[in-house]
């Protein structure tokens, strides 16, 4: 009876970050709302670290996370994408089909929203290199706009830039770079029926999207 009631009414608080919010979430919310019209969804959009903290403190019920995530969470794989160098069109390196970290050494770097502690930090540490930071935009679109004005380059995940590039900039993949995205929930408690329904719906929908894109 609780399961049935929980799927007729309820609320799911979802933690998410920019690339997922832009590319996946609108379709997920539309499909989930059509299937479960009585369930309310609340969105918390922030950086990786803030989303993980919100889930740990139970301010959200489930969250999209970068994998691997915290040991306190149970997680489910959703998809992987590459990291992309965002460059001014027609500028240095913009005509390349793929780039290495070594190609970026000495070029002015604009720090995006996630900073340099996660994907970008791992990327440069693997090559024992340090980006030449000139600006900290603290926002992905602000970083891209600064690239558009020729102030340097930035790095964003492929999911973030799909059909979202500003005019005058281009995206080039970085060799051997990959980000893995999953959905997580607290391992110490059983998710409510509405939360379990959203997790399952998200996993199935994104798996279907990956299959269709192959």
C-alpha positions in Angstrom: 0.0 0.0 0.0 2.9 2.4 0.8 4.5 1.7 -2.5 1.3 2.5 -4.4 0.6 5.7 -2.4 4.2 6.7 -2.8 4.0 6.6 -6.5 0.7 8.5 -6.6 1.9 11.4 -4.6 5.3 12.4 -3.2 8.3 14.6 -3.7 11.7 14.0 -5.1 14.5 16.4 -4.4 17.2 16.0 -7.1 20.7 17.3 -7.0 22.3 18.1 -10.3 25.1 20.0 -12.1 25.1 22.2 -15.2 25.7 19.8 -18.0 23.1 17.3 -16.7 20.6 20.2 -16.0 20.9 21.5 -19.6 21.1 18.3 -21.6 19.2 15.5 -19.7 17.0 17.1 -17.0 14.3 18.8 -19.2 13.5 15.5 -21.0 13.7 13.4 -17.8 11.4 15.8 -15.9 8.9 15.8 -18.8 8.8 12.1 -19.2 8.8 11.4 -15.4 6.0 13.9 -14.9 3.9 12.3 -17.6 4.3 8.9 -16.0 3.9 10.0 -12.4 1.8 13.2 -12.5 1.3 13.3 -8.7 5.0 13.4 -7.8 6.6 16.8 -7.3 10.2 17.3 -8.3 12.5 19.9 -6.7 15.8 20.7 -8.4 19.1 21.7 -6.7 21.6 22.8 -9.3 25.2 23.3 -8.1 28.8 22.1 -8.5 29.9 18.5 -8.0 31.0 19.2 -4.4 27.9 21.1 -3.4 25.6 18.4 -4.8 27.5 15.7 -2.9 27.3 17.7 0.3 23.6 18.2 -0.2 23.0 14.5 -0.6 25.2 13.6 2.3 23.2 16.1 4.5 19.9 14.8 3.0 18.9 18.1 1.6 18.3 16.1 -1.7 17.0 12.6 -2.0 19.2 11.6 -5.0 21.8 13.3 -7.1 23.6 13.1 -10.4 27.3 12.8 -9.5 30.7 12.3 -11.1 31.9 8.8 -10.6 33.6 7.5 -8.5 31.7 9.4 -5.7 31.7 9.2 -1.9 31.7 5.8 -0.1 28.6 6.9 1.8 26.6 6.7 -1.4 25.2 3.9 -3.5 25.6 4.8 -7.2 24.4 3.7 -10.6 26.3 4.3 -13.8 24.6 6.5 -16.4 27.0 7.6 -19.1 30.6 8.7 -20.0 31.7 11.7 -22.0 34.9 13.4 -23.0 36.5 16.6 -21.9 36.6 19.3 -24.5 39.0 22.3 -25.0 36.9 25.4 -25.8 38.9 27.7 -28.1 38.2 30.9 -30.2 37.3 30.0 -33.8 40.2 30.6 -36.1 42.7 30.8 -33.3 45.7 28.7 -32.4 44.8 24.9 -32.1 41.2 25.5 -33.2 41.7 23.5 -36.4 43.0 20.4 -34.6 40.8 17.3 -34.5 42.1 16.3 -31.0 44.4 17.8 -28.4 46.7 16.6 -25.7 47.4 18.4 -22.3 50.9 19.1 -23.6 49.4 21.3 -26.3 47.8 23.5 -23.7 50.9 24.3 -21.6 51.6 28.0 -21.4 48.2 29.0 -22.9 46.0 31.3 -20.8 43.4 29.1 -19.0 40.0 30.3 -17.8 38.7 28.2 -14.9 35.0 27.1 -15.3 32.4 26.5 -12.7 33.8 23.2 -11.3 37.2 24.7 -10.7 40.4 22.5 -11.0 39.7 20.0 -8.2 37.9 17.4 -10.2 38.1 16.5 -14.0 40.5 19.3 -14.9 42.8 18.7 -12.0 42.9 14.9 -12.7 43.7 15.6 -16.3 46.6 17.9 -15.6 47.9 15.7 -12.7 48.1 12.7 -15.0 50.5 14.7 -17.2 52.4 16.2 -14.2 51.4 19.6 -15.6 49.8 22.8 -14.3 47.4 25.0 -16.2 48.3 28.7 -16.7 45.3 30.2 -14.9 44.5 33.7 -15.9 40.9 34.1 -14.9 38.4 32.2 -12.6 35.0 32.6 -14.2 33.2 30.5 -11.6 30.5 29.8 -14.3 30.7 27.7 -17.4 28.9 30.1 -19.7 30.9 33.0 -18.4 34.1 31.0 -19.1 32.9 30.3 -22.7 32.0 34.0 -23.2 35.6 34.9 -22.1 36.9 32.4 -24.7 34.7 34.1 -27.3 36.5 37.4 -26.6 39.9 35.8 -27.1 41.0 35.8 -23.4 42.1 32.2 -23.3 40.7 28.7 -23.4 38.6 26.7 -21.0 37.7 23.0 -20.6 34.2 21.7 -20.4 32.6 18.2 -20.6 31.2 17.2 -23.9 27.7 16.9 -22.5 27.9 20.6 -21.6 28.7 21.8 -25.1 26.4 19.6 -27.2 24.4 22.1 -29.3 25.3 24.8 -26.8 28.4 26.5 -28.1 28.4 30.3 -28.4 29.1 31.8 -31.9 32.8 32.3 -32.5 34.1 29.4 -30.4 34.9 25.7 -31.1 35.3 22.6 -29.0 38.1 20.1 -29.6 38.3 16.8 -27.6 41.2 16.0 -25.3 42.9 12.7 -25.9 42.4 10.0 -23.2 40.0 12.2 -21.2 36.7 10.8 -19.9 34.2 11.8 -17.3 31.8 9.3 -15.9 28.3 10.4 -14.6 26.0 8.4 -12.4 23.1 8.8 -10.1 23.5 8.4 -6.3 21.6 8.0 -3.1 22.5 7.6 0.5 23.6 4.0 1.3 22.4 4.3 4.9 18.7 4.5 4.1 16.2 3.0 1.7 14.9 5.5 -0.9 11.2 6.4 -0.8 9.1 4.9 -3.6 9.0 8.1 -5.5 12.8 8.5 -5.3 13.3 4.9 -6.4 11.0 5.5 -9.3 13.0 8.5 -10.5 16.3 6.7 -10.2 15.0 3.8 -12.3 13.3 6.1 -14.8 16.5 8.2 -15.2 18.7 5.2 -15.6 16.5 3.6 -18.2 15.9 6.9 -20.1 19.6 7.7 -20.4 20.5 4.1 -21.3 17.9 4.3 -24.1 19.4 7.7 -25.3 22.9 6.2 -25.4 21.7 3.3 -27.4 19.9 5.5 -29.9 23.0 7.7 -30.4 25.3 4.7 -31.3 
